Amino acid sequence: MSVNPQSQQGIPYLDEAAVRRVLRYEDLIPAMERALAEFSTGKVLQPVRSILPVKEHQGFFGVMPAVYGDIMGAKLVTLFPNNAGTSLPTHQGVIVLLRATTGEPLAVMDGRLITEMRTAAVTAVAVKHLSKPDSKVLAILGSGVQARAHYAALQCVRKFDEVRVWSRNPDHARAVAHEIGAKAMAADAAVREADVVVTVTHASEPVLFGRWLNPGALVAAVGAVGQSNREVDDAVMQGAVIVDSRDAAAVEAGEILMSGAKIYAELGEILAGGKPKPEAKRVVFKSLGLAVEDLAAGSLMINALGR
């Protein structure tokens, strides 16, 4: 376990290296399944995250608290898009875990890699339960951290014969494609006849259009957060729409708010058996990210390390 030397007598700090050594998708995906089901059945106390704009530096600061079983805590997360191309990630954060029964602080851990991995793991849960079991073609729109993480996570739930990658930066698309054994191609070509399409870009305007899609495709729209940001157009949103949180979608999901799409269910409702899998040919999963996901991942960390 990597800890700050000053924490030996107090609260341990788990850095990104510790997270990387311990956290595995094989454990994280079922943990996300449980967390989402318990969230949607009222077993989690969690408000919609608060976001403070840091306008002077074009950044955002989010506060994400929750109480989940015998654990409570919060993620403090930042998004500074201007960090792109520098040595700093665009997304950074820390997760603080406390014992829910006593309020006792348990650990502080780096939140960047946990956020990366739990986001991809949640999409993997959606793909596992909402896509066709014989899905063979995966299209990833985006070429950053989440593109790589989603490829790794989705391999745990589906065995794709072909993976396609598009990016607004063709060099980045080719680099990712070479790294993961995929094909780099234009967005429309990547999407056509794909069984699963994942959007993980920083775009605020649509990069995915419904006219390109296979009628039976599952779309996972992951990259856009905010009332005025969207990665997919209105035509994409004509399918059955699944969200991680209705409350969060009501204030943060630009794709839903701008298209007027109706929400069919939370993913956790389907996992818990409260709603059947939608019968619509096209299904859209809109992921925003929940504090309970961070707490569930953090719990895996401290359990694995014997804290």
C-alpha positions in Angstrom: 0.0 0.0 0.0 1.4 3.4 -0.9 0.8 5.9 1.9 2.0 9.3 2.8 4.7 9.0 5.5 2.8 11.4 7.7 -0.3 9.1 7.5 1.4 6.2 9.3 -0.1 7.3 12.6 -3.4 8.4 11.1 -5.5 8.2 8.0 -3.8 6.4 5.1 -3.5 8.1 1.7 -3.7 5.6 -1.2 -2.1 7.1 -4.3 -2.7 6.2 -7.9 0.0 3.5 -7.9 -1.8 1.7 -5.0 -5.1 1.9 -7.0 -3.5 0.6 -10.1 -2.0 -2.4 -8.2 -5.3 -3.4 -6.5 -8.3 -2.4 -8.6 -9.4 -5.0 -11.3 -12.3 -4.9 -13.7 -13.2 -8.4 -12.8 -14.0 -7.2 -9.3 -15.1 -3.7 -10.2 -17.8 -4.6 -12.7 -19.9 -6.8 -10.3 -19.3 -4.1 -7.6 -20.9 -1.6 -9.9 -23.8 -3.9 -10.6 -24.5 -4.1 -6.9 -24.1 -0.4 -6.3 -26.4 0.6 -9.2 -29.1 -1.9 -8.1 -29.0 -0.7 -4.5 -29.0 2.9 -5.6 -32.2 2.4 -7.6 -33.9 0.5 -4.8 -33.4 3.3 -2.3 -30.6 1.8 -0.3 -28.2 4.6 -1.0 -28.4 8.2 0.4 -27.0 10.5 -2.3 -27.9 14.0 -3.5 -27.1 15.1 -7.1 -23.6 16.4 -7.1 -22.9 20.1 -6.6 -20.7 21.7 -9.3 -19.0 25.0 -8.9 -17.6 26.7 -12.0 -14.1 28.1 -11.8 -14.6 30.6 -14.6 -11.3 32.3 -14.2 -9.5 29.1 -15.2 -12.3 27.5 -17.3 -12.6 24.7 -14.8 -15.2 23.0 -12.7 -15.1 21.7 -9.1 -17.6 19.0 -8.2 -18.6 17.6 -4.7 -20.2 14.1 -4.7 -21.2 12.8 -1.3 -23.1 9.5 -0.5 -23.9 7.0 2.3 -23.7 3.4 1.2 -24.2 0.7 3.7 -21.5 0.9 6.4 -19.4 3.4 4.3 -20.0 7.1 3.6 -17.8 9.6 2.0 -17.4 12.0 -0.9 -15.4 12.5 -4.1 -14.0 16.0 -4.7 -13.4 16.1 -8.4 -12.1 18.7 -10.8 -12.4 19.1 -14.6 -9.9 21.5 -16.2 -10.1 21.0 -20.0 -7.1 23.4 -20.5 -4.9 20.7 -18.9 -5.1 18.7 -22.1 -1.7 18.5 -23.7 0.1 19.2 -20.4 1.5 16.9 -17.8 -1.7 17.2 -15.8 -4.9 15.2 -16.5 -8.1 17.0 -17.3 -9.9 15.1 -14.6 -8.5 14.9 -11.1 -9.8 14.3 -7.6 -9.7 12.6 -4.2 -12.1 10.2 -2.5 -12.6 10.3 1.2 -14.1 7.3 2.9 -15.6 7.2 6.5 -17.3 4.6 8.5 -21.0 5.3 8.4 -21.7 3.8 11.8 -19.3 6.1 13.7 -18.1 8.8 11.3 -14.5 7.5 11.7 -12.3 8.5 8.8 -10.9 5.4 7.0 -8.9 6.5 4.0 -8.2 9.2 1.5 -7.4 8.0 -2.0 -6.5 9.4 -5.4 -9.7 9.6 -7.4 -8.4 10.0 -11.0 -7.8 6.3 -11.8 -10.8 5.2 -9.8 -13.0 7.6 -11.8 -11.5 6.3 -15.0 -12.1 2.7 -14.2 -15.5 2.8 -12.5 -16.9 4.9 -15.4 -15.8 2.2 -17.9 -17.0 -0.5 -15.5 -20.5 1.0 -15.4 -20.6 1.0 -19.2 -19.6 -2.6 -19.1 -22.5 -3.4 -16.9 -24.8 -1.7 -19.4 -23.3 -3.6 -22.3 -23.6 -6.9 -20.4 -27.3 -6.4 -19.7 -28.6 -4.3 -22.6 -26.6 -5.3 -25.7 -27.2 -8.4 -27.8 -25.3 -11.4 -26.4 -23.8 -12.0 -29.9 -22.6 -8.4 -30.4 -19.5 -8.6 -32.6 -18.6 -5.0 -33.6 -17.6 -2.2 -31.2 -17.2 1.4 -32.2 -15.5 3.8 -29.9 -15.8 7.5 -30.6 -13.0 9.2 -28.7 -9.3 8.6 -28.2 -8.5 9.6 -24.7 -8.2 7.9 -21.3 -11.8 6.7 -21.4 -11.4 5.1 -24.9 -8.7 2.9 -23.6 -10.5 2.2 -20.3 -13.7 1.3 -22.1 -11.9 -1.1 -24.4 -10.4 -2.9 -21.4 -13.6 -3.1 -19.4 -15.8 -4.2 -22.3 -13.5 -7.1 -23.1 -14.7 -8.6 -19.7 -18.4 -8.8 -20.8 -18.3 -9.2 -24.6 -15.9 -10.8 -27.1 -15.9 -8.4 -30.1 -14.5 -9.6 -33.4 -13.9 -6.0 -34.6 -13.2 -2.8 -32.8 -13.3 0.6 -34.6 -12.0 3.9 -33.3 -12.6 7.5 -34.4 -11.3 10.7 -33.0 -11.4 14.3 -34.1 -7.6 14.0 -34.1 -6.8 11.3 -36.7 -3.3 10.8 -35.3 -4.8 10.0 -31.9 -7.3 7.6 -33.4 -4.5 5.7 -35.2 -2.4 5.6 -32.0 -5.2 4.1 -29.9 -6.2 1.7 -32.7 -2.6 0.5 -32.9 -2.4 0.1 -29.2 -5.6 -2.0 -28.8 -5.6 -3.8 -32.1 -8.5 -1.8 -33.6 -9.2 0.0 -36.9 -9.1 3.8 -37.1 -11.7 5.2 -39.5 -14.2 8.0 -40.1 -17.0 8.3 -37.6 -19.8 7.3 -39.9 -17.9 4.3 -41.2 -17.0 3.3 -37.6 -20.6 3.4 -36.5 -22.3 1.7 -39.4 -23.3 -1.9 -38.6 -21.7 -1.6 -35.2 -23.5 -3.5 -32.4 -22.2 -1.3 -29.6 -21.3 2.3 -29.9 -19.6 4.2 -27.1 -19.0 8.0 -27.2 -16.2 9.2 -24.9 -15.3 12.6 -26.2 -15.0 16.1 -24.8 -17.5 17.3 -27.5 -20.3 19.7 -26.6 -22.0 19.2 -30.0 -23.1 15.9 -31.6 -20.4 13.6 -33.0 -22.8 10.7 -33.4 -25.9 10.9 -35.6 -28.8 8.5 -35.6 -28.8 8.1 -39.4 -25.5 6.2 -39.2 -26.7 3.6 -36.6 -27.5 0.0 -37.0 -31.2 -0.1 -35.9 -30.4 -2.6 -33.1 -27.3 -0.9 -31.8 -26.7 -0.1 -28.1 -25.4 3.4 -27.6 -23.5 4.3 -24.5 -23.2 8.1 -24.3 -20.6 8.8 -21.6 -18.5 11.9 -22.4 -20.9 14.8 -22.1 -22.1 16.3 -18.8 -24.2 19.4 -18.4 -27.4 20.9 -19.7 -26.0 22.3 -22.9 -23.5 19.6 -23.8 -24.3 16.6 -26.0 -22.4 14.0 -28.0 -25.4 12.5 -29.8 -28.2 14.0 -31.9 -31.9 13.9 -31.4 -32.3 10.9 -33.8 -30.1 8.8 -31.6 -32.2 9.6 -28.5 -35.3 8.1 -30.2 -34.5 4.7 -28.7 -35.3 3.5 -25.2 -33.3 5.7 -22.8 -31.7 4.2 -19.7 -29.9 6.4 -17.2 -27.8 5.8 -14.1 -29.9 8.3 -12.1 -33.1 10.0 -13.0 -32.4 12.9 -10.6 -29.0 13.5 -12.1 -30.3 13.3 -15.7 -32.9 15.9 -14.9 -30.2 18.5 -14.4 -27.0 17.2 -16.1 -27.9 15.2 -19.2 -27.9 17.6 -22.2 -28.7 14.8 -24.6 -32.0 14.1 -22.8 -32.9 17.6 -21.9 -32.2 19.0 -25.4 -33.9 16.2 -27.3 -36.9 15.9 -25.0 -36.3 12.2 -24.7 -38.3 10.1 -22.2 -36.4 8.0 -19.7 -37.4 4.4 -19.7 -35.6 3.3 -16.6 -32.5 3.6 -14.4 -30.0 0.8 -15.1 -30.2 -0.2 -11.5 -34.0 -0.8 -11.8 -33.3 -3.3 -14.6 -30.6 -5.0 -12.6 -32.8 -5.2 -9.5 -35.7 -6.7 -11.5 -38.0 -3.7 -11.0 -38.1 -3.0 -14.8 -37.8 -5.4 -17.7 -35.1 -5.0 -20.3 -36.6 -2.6 -22.9 -38.1 -4.2 -26.0 -37.0 -1.3 -28.3 -34.5 -2.2 -31.0 -32.3 0.8 -30.1 -31.2 1.4 -26.5 -29.3 4.4 -25.3 -27.5 4.3 -22.0 -26.7 7.8 -20.7 -24.0 7.7 -18.0 -23.3 10.6 -15.8 -21.4 9.1 -12.9 -22.5 8.6 -9.3 -20.9 9.0 -5.9 -22.0 5.5 -4.9 -19.8 4.1 -7.7 -16.8 5.9 -6.2 -17.6 4.6 -2.7 -18.1 1.1 -4.0 -14.7 1.2 -5.8 -13.1 2.7 -2.7 -14.6 -0.1 -0.5 -12.9 -2.6 -2.8 -9.6 -0.8 -2.2 -9.7 -0.8 1.6 -11.1 -4.3 1.8 -8.3 -5.6 -0.5 -5.7 -3.8 1.6 -7.1 -5.0 4.9 -8.2 -1.6 6.2 
